Amino acid sequence: MLVTRFRRQALAAAALASAILPATAAHWALTGDVGVHDPSILREGDRWYTFSTGQGIQVLQSDTSGRHWTRVPQIFLSPPSWWRTYVPGQKTNDVWAPDVHVFNNKVWLYYSISTFGKNTSAIGLASANRIGDGRWTDNGLVLRSTTANDYNAIDPHLVVDAAGQPWLAFGSFWSGLKIVRLNPSTMKPTGSHVSIAKRSGGIEAPAITFRNGYYYLFASIDKCCDGVNSTYKVIVGRSRSITGPYVDKAGRRMLDGGGTLFDAGNAQWRGPGGQDVGGGLMVRHAYDAADNGRPKLLISDLAWGSDGWPSY
């Protein structure tokens, strides 16, 4: 009975998100403060909120159009004491790649703490009844990795399957992307994680969305975080099962290095990635060549071809 209720909630949320999307061209024209890295987006009431990498988790709020953005207070004003237990080398209050979703009538915000180039990392969780209230609960550690592990516990992404069961995808470089089932009461892992994508040149930032019987896995590959010299790009594959195997348009498994190129940027917007996908939207950062390579928020409507594959 609980799974049935969760499934109804997930389907209703998806229908609502589709219904409230503004009628626009594929790429949204944004103004205001749009400086982000690794954005995740959620609409609450008549406003959108974007959470991104930075001190204490950075937060932007839109106007009612979703086009003009302003910066509002960060989530963590100071780091919880338990962070240092798992990531002693973390820069003070430096939080990476948050991911925000509503599940079971509550807002869940996953995030990661780490040090660049190392897999001594941890994924944490905060929750709130409403974003607009500004009252967040620290739910502590979700999972961690150390130098003894062959994976990196960063870049979390919450996804609810077709049966209403929550899962957490995560991973960056090392042995690639993983997914683990979550306990719907605690929103923390239950059972072992499963590998869903690998790539010798590195792969990270999983984001999964469900459509017409398929789970679509988007991921970022290549070089991030180097301004206009970044070669970051987004790839995609799909599977009938949330745990894979995910394959690209050519039938290559993402566990074997496959993945169809989805977004490689353009002359102005270099190195797109760190994406969030859902509610008919693709949200990511890219480096603005017209503004000294600063990372900025990009939002686009997703289109779907007759072959079942996404595009802009």
C-alpha positions in Angstrom: 0.0 0.0 0.0 2.9 2.4 0.8 4.5 1.8 -2.6 1.2 2.5 -4.3 0.8 5.8 -2.5 4.4 6.8 -3.3 3.8 6.0 -7.0 0.6 8.1 -7.1 2.6 11.0 -5.5 5.4 10.6 -8.0 3.1 10.6 -11.0 1.1 13.6 -9.6 4.3 15.6 -9.1 5.5 14.8 -12.6 2.1 15.9 -14.1 2.2 19.1 -12.0 5.7 19.9 -13.2 4.7 19.5 -16.8 1.6 21.6 -16.4 3.4 24.6 -14.9 6.3 24.9 -17.4 6.2 28.3 -19.1 5.5 28.2 -22.9 8.9 29.1 -24.2 11.5 28.3 -26.8 13.8 25.4 -25.9 16.4 27.6 -24.2 15.3 30.0 -21.5 16.6 33.6 -21.6 17.8 34.2 -18.0 18.7 37.5 -16.3 20.0 38.6 -12.8 22.4 36.5 -10.7 22.8 33.3 -12.6 26.3 32.3 -11.3 26.2 28.5 -10.5 28.1 25.3 -10.7 26.4 21.9 -10.6 22.8 23.2 -10.4 19.7 21.4 -9.2 16.3 23.0 -9.6 12.8 22.7 -8.0 9.6 24.8 -8.3 7.7 25.6 -5.1 4.6 27.7 -5.5 5.2 30.3 -8.1 9.0 30.4 -7.7 11.8 28.3 -8.9 14.8 27.6 -6.6 18.3 26.5 -7.8 20.8 24.9 -5.4 24.4 24.8 -6.5 28.0 24.1 -5.4 29.6 26.7 -3.1 29.8 27.9 0.5 27.1 26.2 2.5 25.2 25.3 -0.7 24.3 28.3 -2.7 20.7 29.1 -3.5 19.1 31.2 -6.2 15.4 32.2 -6.3 13.5 33.2 -9.5 10.7 35.6 -10.0 7.3 34.2 -11.1 8.4 33.9 -14.7 11.4 31.7 -13.9 13.6 34.0 -15.9 15.0 36.6 -13.4 17.1 35.2 -10.6 18.5 36.6 -7.3 20.7 35.0 -4.6 19.2 34.2 -1.3 20.8 32.8 2.0 22.8 29.6 1.8 21.7 26.4 3.5 24.5 25.9 6.0 25.8 29.0 7.6 28.6 26.9 9.2 29.6 23.3 8.6 28.1 20.5 10.7 30.7 19.0 13.0 30.3 15.5 11.5 31.7 16.6 8.1 35.3 16.7 9.5 34.9 13.2 10.7 34.6 11.8 7.2 36.4 14.5 5.1 39.1 16.1 7.3 40.7 17.8 4.3 37.6 19.6 3.2 37.8 23.4 2.6 35.6 25.0 5.3 31.9 24.9 4.3 32.7 24.0 0.7 29.8 21.9 -0.5 29.4 20.3 -3.9 26.7 19.2 -6.3 23.5 19.4 -4.3 20.4 17.7 -5.6 16.9 18.7 -4.5 13.6 16.8 -4.9 10.2 16.4 -3.3 9.2 13.0 -2.1 6.5 11.9 0.3 5.5 15.6 0.8 8.9 16.6 2.0 11.9 18.4 0.4 15.1 16.3 0.4 18.4 17.9 -0.4 21.4 15.6 -1.0 24.9 17.1 -1.3 28.6 16.0 -1.2 31.7 17.0 0.6 35.2 16.1 -0.6 38.6 17.4 -1.7 39.4 17.9 -5.4 40.9 14.8 -7.1 40.4 12.5 -4.1 37.8 10.0 -3.1 37.7 10.6 0.6 34.2 11.9 0.3 30.8 11.8 1.8 27.2 12.4 0.8 25.0 14.2 3.3 21.2 14.9 3.5 19.2 17.9 4.7 15.4 18.1 4.6 12.6 20.7 5.0 8.9 20.9 4.8 9.1 23.9 2.4 12.1 25.6 0.8 10.5 29.1 1.3 10.4 28.6 5.1 14.2 28.4 5.2 14.1 25.8 8.1 16.3 22.9 7.2 17.1 19.7 9.3 20.5 18.1 9.1 19.8 14.4 8.5 23.5 13.5 8.6 25.6 11.0 6.6 24.1 9.1 3.8 27.1 7.2 2.5 30.9 7.7 2.2 34.0 6.6 0.3 37.6 6.3 1.3 40.9 5.5 -0.4 40.0 1.8 0.2 37.0 2.1 -2.2 37.1 2.0 -6.0 34.4 4.7 -6.2 33.8 8.3 -5.2 30.8 9.2 -3.0 29.9 12.6 -4.6 27.3 13.9 -7.1 24.2 12.5 -5.6 20.9 12.3 -7.5 17.6 11.2 -6.1 15.3 9.3 -8.5 11.9 7.7 -7.9 11.2 4.6 -10.0 8.0 3.7 -11.8 6.8 1.8 -8.7 7.4 4.8 -6.4 10.6 3.5 -4.8 13.3 6.0 -4.2 16.9 5.4 -5.3 20.1 7.4 -5.1 22.6 7.6 -8.0 26.1 8.9 -7.4 29.7 8.7 -8.5 32.6 10.5 -10.1 35.6 9.0 -12.0 37.2 5.9 -10.3 34.9 3.0 -11.2 32.1 5.2 -12.4 28.5 5.7 -11.5 26.5 3.7 -9.0 22.9 3.4 -7.8 21.5 2.2 -4.5 17.9 1.7 -3.2 16.8 4.0 -0.5 14.6 3.3 2.6 11.6 5.5 1.9 11.3 6.3 5.7 14.9 7.4 6.3 15.9 8.2 2.7 19.2 6.5 3.3 20.6 3.4 1.5 19.3 -0.1 2.0 21.2 -2.9 0.3 24.3 -2.8 -2.0 24.9 -0.3 -4.7 25.0 -1.3 -8.4 27.3 0.0 -11.1 25.5 1.7 -14.0 28.2 3.5 -16.0 32.0 3.5 -16.4 34.4 5.3 -18.7 38.1 5.3 -18.9 38.3 9.0 -19.3 36.1 9.7 -16.4 32.3 10.1 -15.9 30.3 11.8 -13.2 27.1 13.7 -12.2 24.4 11.1 -12.9 20.8 12.3 -13.5 18.0 9.9 -14.3 14.5 10.6 -15.6 11.8 8.1 -16.5 9.7 8.3 -19.7 7.5 5.9 -21.6 9.0 2.8 -20.0 12.6 3.8 -20.1 15.0 5.3 -17.6 17.3 7.8 -19.2 20.7 8.3 -17.6 22.4 11.6 -18.3 26.1 12.0 -17.2 28.9 14.5 -17.5 32.3 13.5 -19.1 35.7 14.9 -19.8 37.3 18.0 -18.2 35.4 20.3 -15.8 36.2 23.4 -13.9 38.7 25.1 -16.2 36.6 28.0 -17.6 36.6 28.3 -21.4 39.2 25.5 -21.6 36.7 23.0 -20.1 35.8 20.1 -22.4 32.9 19.0 -20.2 29.9 17.6 -22.1 26.7 15.6 -21.4 26.0 12.1 -22.6 22.9 9.9 -22.3 21.8 6.3 -22.4 18.6 4.4 -21.5 17.4 1.2 -19.9 14.1 -0.6 -19.1 15.4 -1.1 -15.6 16.6 1.6 -13.2 19.7 -0.5 -12.4 20.6 -1.0 -16.1 22.1 -2.0 -18.3 22.0 1.5 -19.9 22.8 1.6 -23.6 23.3 4.5 -26.1 21.7 4.9 -29.5 24.2 2.6 -31.0 23.5 -0.1 -28.5 26.8 0.3 -26.6 26.5 -0.2 -22.9 27.4 2.7 -20.6 29.2 0.2 -18.4 31.5 -0.4 -21.4 32.2 3.3 -22.1 29.1 4.0 -24.2 26.9 7.1 -24.2 25.3 9.2 -26.9 26.5 12.8 -27.0 23.7 15.1 -25.9 25.2 18.6 -25.2 28.8 19.7 -26.1 28.1 23.4 -25.8 28.9 26.0 -28.4 31.2 29.0 -29.1 29.8 31.0 -26.2 28.8 28.3 -23.7 31.8 26.1 -23.1 31.9 22.8 -21.1 28.2 22.2 -20.2 27.6 19.7 -17.5 26.8 19.1 -13.8 23.2 18.6 -15.0 19.8 18.1 -13.4 17.0 16.6 -15.4 13.3 16.4 -14.6 9.9 18.0 -15.1 10.6 18.4 -18.8 13.8 20.4 -18.2 17.5 20.1 -18.6 19.4 22.3 -16.2 23.2 22.6 -16.2 26.1 25.0 -15.9 28.4 26.2 -18.7 31.3 28.6 -18.9 30.4 31.9 -20.6 33.1 32.8 -23.1 31.6 36.3 -23.4 32.2 36.8 -19.6 35.7 35.6 -18.8 34.6 31.9 -18.6 32.3 32.4 -15.5 30.1 29.4 -14.8 26.4 30.2 -15.3 23.0 28.6 -15.1 21.4 27.3 -18.3 17.8 26.0 -18.5 16.3 24.3 -21.5 13.1 22.5 -22.3 13.6 18.9 -23.3 12.2 17.6 -26.6 11.6 13.9 -27.4 12.0 12.5 -30.8 9.8 9.8 -32.4 12.7 7.4 -31.7 12.2 8.0 -28.0 15.5 9.9 -27.5 15.8 13.4 -26.0 17.1 16.6 -27.6 16.6 20.3 -27.3 
